[in-house]
Amino acid sequence: MTGIRALADSLNISIGTVSRALNGKPGVNPETRDRVLKMAQETGYVANAAGRNLRKGLTNTIGMVIGTGPAAAKGDNNFFMAVTDAMQRAMLERGVDLILLPCHAAMDPLAFLQRTLQRGSIDGLVLTATLEQDPRIAMLEASHLPFITLGRSRTPGNYAWMDLDFEGAARQSVARLAELGHRRIAIGIPKGQANLSALYLESWRQQMQAEGLSPSDDLLFVDDFTEAGGAQVAARLLDQADRPTAILMCSEPMISGFCGGLLGAGVQPGADVSVIGFRQSPLLRHLAPPISCFDMDLDALGEDMAKAILGLVYDADNALHITRAISPMTYVETASVQPLR
């Protein structure tokens, strides 16, 4: 490969002229520009992107923080894999790389983020697994690094976010079950401070009241984001004298364990306890019966996320535009939901 100095020497013109020709800048004779581009192609010239970006203060790299650890390893990761695949595909069209920044559950997320910011190796950031009150968002706002969150937060600030329709899914699920005659409609959510759980729970309560039903504490089940956690929910639900006849659950691994717990006790999902999950996934489609869930276009979500962060970082015209959007979802009913008998 040939460097820019060697390219200039071989054409007997200045380095500045070669640079302007390669970058499409004005002030270069068309004939000279053609000579430079032809010679660059023939000699295999590759621009020193690192040096050029250093001068511009850019790395052409976007980072995405994801959580790892035992709980994440036991969860259903196809959501993040599908979204990041679509994001990466969209970014490559702009010559931008997407790098994953795994933060283990045993690490301090604030310290991890601070180290990432101090390295200066990314132009923008995608933050996931947002909390109700998320100090990482405040740190990012203070850093002035462009960022977008996958998930909302109650943390104040003027930042971009995209999220799934947890409120709509919870309201529609309760309304459908009430329509089928169910009155004791439970909810199962993972432990922790994730904002998605708060949104789902709040909307369940609101819709229960709208249907004239009581969102009593004995209908709320909170456990680990694992199959074992779901099995524990099943055991506690079945132990109630006035047992719920239906349940909403926003965690795919918990649903799998919950259905296993029901079957182990001789109770049939759907026929005996109606079950509605949050997001459709292969894990739930292959249960018997498949679980009623909400379908969504993960490719579209990933592409929209990529466009949003690319616009914030590299498009001056869009830099002041703050994206805030909720991805639409479609309810898909299966035999896991039955009228109250």
Stockholm file with secondary structure:
# STOCKHOLM 1.0

chainA/1-341         MTGIRALADSLNISIGTVSRALNGKPGVNPETRDRVLKMAQETGYVANAAGRNLRKGLTNTIGMVIGTGPAAAKGDNNFFMAVTDAMQRAMLERGVDLILLPCHAAMDPLAFLQRTLQRGSIDGLVLTATLEQDPRIAMLEASHLPFITLGRSRTPGNYAWMDLDFEGAARQSVARLAELGHRRIAIGIPKGQANLSALYLESWRQQMQAEGLSPSDDLLFVDDFTEAGGAQVAARLLDQADRPTAILMCSEPMISGFCGGLLGAGVQPGADVSVIGFRQSPLLRHLAPPISCFDMDLDALGEDMAKAILGLVYDADNALHITRAISPMTYVETASVQPLR
#=GR chainA/1-341 SS CCCHHHHHHHHTSCHHHHHHHHTTCSSSCHHHHHHHHHHHHHHTCCCCHHHHHHHHTCCSEEEEEEEESHHHHHSCTHHHHHHHHHHHHHHHTTTCEEEEEEEETTSCHHHHHHHHHHHTCCSEEEECSCBSSCHHHHHHHHHTCCEEEESCCSCCSSCEEEEECHHHHHHHHHHHHHHTTCCCEEEEEESSCBHHHHHHHHHHHHHHHHTTCCCCGGGEEEECSSHHHHHHHHHHHHTCTTCCSEEEECCHHHHHHHHHHHHHTTCCBTTTBEEEEEECCHHHHTSSSCCEEEECCHHHHHHHHHHHHHHHHHCGGGTTCCCEEEECCEEECCTTCCCCC
#=GC SS_cons         CCCHHHHHHHHTSCHHHHHHHHTTCSSSCHHHHHHHHHHHHHHTCCCCHHHHHHHHTCCSEEEEEEEESHHHHHSCTHHHHHHHHHHHHHHHTTTCEEEEEEEETTSCHHHHHHHHHHHTCCSEEEECSCBSSCHHHHHHHHHTCCEEEESCCSCCSSCEEEEECHHHHHHHHHHHHHHTTCCCEEEEEESSCBHHHHHHHHHHHHHHHHTTCCCCGGGEEEECSSHHHHHHHHHHHHTCTTCCSEEEECCHHHHHHHHHHHHHTTCCBTTTBEEEEEECCHHHHTSSSCCEEEECCHHHHHHHHHHHHHHHHHCGGGTTCCCEEEECCEEECCTTCCCCC
//
